[in-house]
Each structure stands twice: as C-alpha cells, then as structure tokens.
C-alpha cells in the first residue's frame, strides 16, 4: 500500500460515524410510526365521540351538562376547555 492510498483510507474517520447506525434508524422509524398510529387512533375516537354526542337529543345533552354548540370543544379539550357560564 502506498502512502496516498493509506492516507485516503483513513481520512475523515477519526472516531466519528458518518451515518447513524441502522439500529438507530430502525428505532426512529418505529417510534415515528407508533406516534402516527396513536394520533390516528385518537382522532378516530374523537370523531366517534362527536358523532355519538351529536346523535343525542337536546334534552339528553342538557342532562349531562353540554350544549350542542359545545360538543366538539368538550371532546377535544374536555371540561377544562369549557367557558364558565356566569
């Protein structure tokens, strides 16, 4: 091996990796995919809840303390996001 070949082979690899490891990339993709699935499930459940609440009568909604105009807000933010009625 000549000096030029040896210098080129060692250049740029002084204790650091140039690309993330395959395992780290796989773990990152798994984490990302799991978060996409969880977000999709949460949105699906929220839509289902909104659909069920909208199917209730005004009387039933009043009994549980929700006005029809508050359905989406109550599902998305819960009671803490509700405006106080003074």
C-alpha positions in Angstrom: 0.0 0.0 0.0 1.4 3.4 -0.9 1.3 6.5 1.3 -1.5 8.1 -0.9 -3.8 5.0 -0.6 -3.3 4.8 3.2 -3.9 8.5 3.8 -7.1 8.4 1.7 -8.5 5.3 3.5 -8.0 6.9 7.0 -9.2 10.4 6.1 -12.5 11.5 7.7 -13.0 8.6 10.0 -11.3 9.8 13.1 -13.6 8.4 15.8 -16.9 9.6 14.4 -19.6 7.9 12.3 -20.7 9.5 9.1 -24.2 7.9 9.2 -26.5 6.9 12.0 -26.4 3.2 12.7 -29.1 1.0 11.1 -30.5 0.1 14.5 -30.9 3.7 15.5 -32.6 4.5 12.2 -35.0 1.5 12.7 -35.8 2.6 16.2 -36.5 6.2 15.0 -38.8 4.8 12.3 -40.6 2.6 14.8 -41.1 5.5 17.2 -42.4 7.7 14.4 -44.8 5.0 13.0 -46.1 4.3 16.5 -46.8 8.0 17.1 -48.6 8.2 13.7 -50.8 5.2 14.7 -51.6 6.6 18.1 -52.5 10.0 16.7 -54.8 8.3 14.1 -56.5 6.3 16.8 -57.0 9.4 19.0 -58.6 11.3 16.0 -60.8 8.3 15.2 -62.0 8.0 18.8 -62.7 11.8 18.9 -64.7 11.6 15.7 -66.7 8.7 17.0 -67.4 10.5 20.3 -68.6 13.6 18.4 -70.8 11.5 16.2 -72.4 9.8 19.2 -72.9 13.1 21.1 -74.5 14.8 18.1 -77.0 11.9 17.8 -78.3 12.6 21.3 -81.4 14.8 21.9 -81.1 18.3 23.2 -82.8 17.1 26.4 -80.2 14.4 27.0 -77.3 16.8 26.3 -78.8 19.2 28.8 -79.0 16.4 31.4 -75.2 15.7 31.0 -74.4 19.4 31.0 -73.4 20.0 27.5 -74.9 22.4 24.9 -75.0 21.2 21.3 -72.6 24.0 20.3 -70.0 22.7 22.8 -69.8 19.1 21.6 -66.5 19.4 19.6 -64.9 21.6 22.3 -65.8 19.2 25.0 -64.5 16.2 23.1 -61.2 17.9 22.1 -60.4 19.9 25.3 -62.6 18.3 27.9 -64.4 20.2 30.6 -61.3 22.3 31.4 -61.6 24.0 27.9 -65.2 24.9 28.6 -66.2 28.5 29.1 -67.7 29.2 32.5 -71.4 30.1 32.4 -71.9 33.0 34.8 
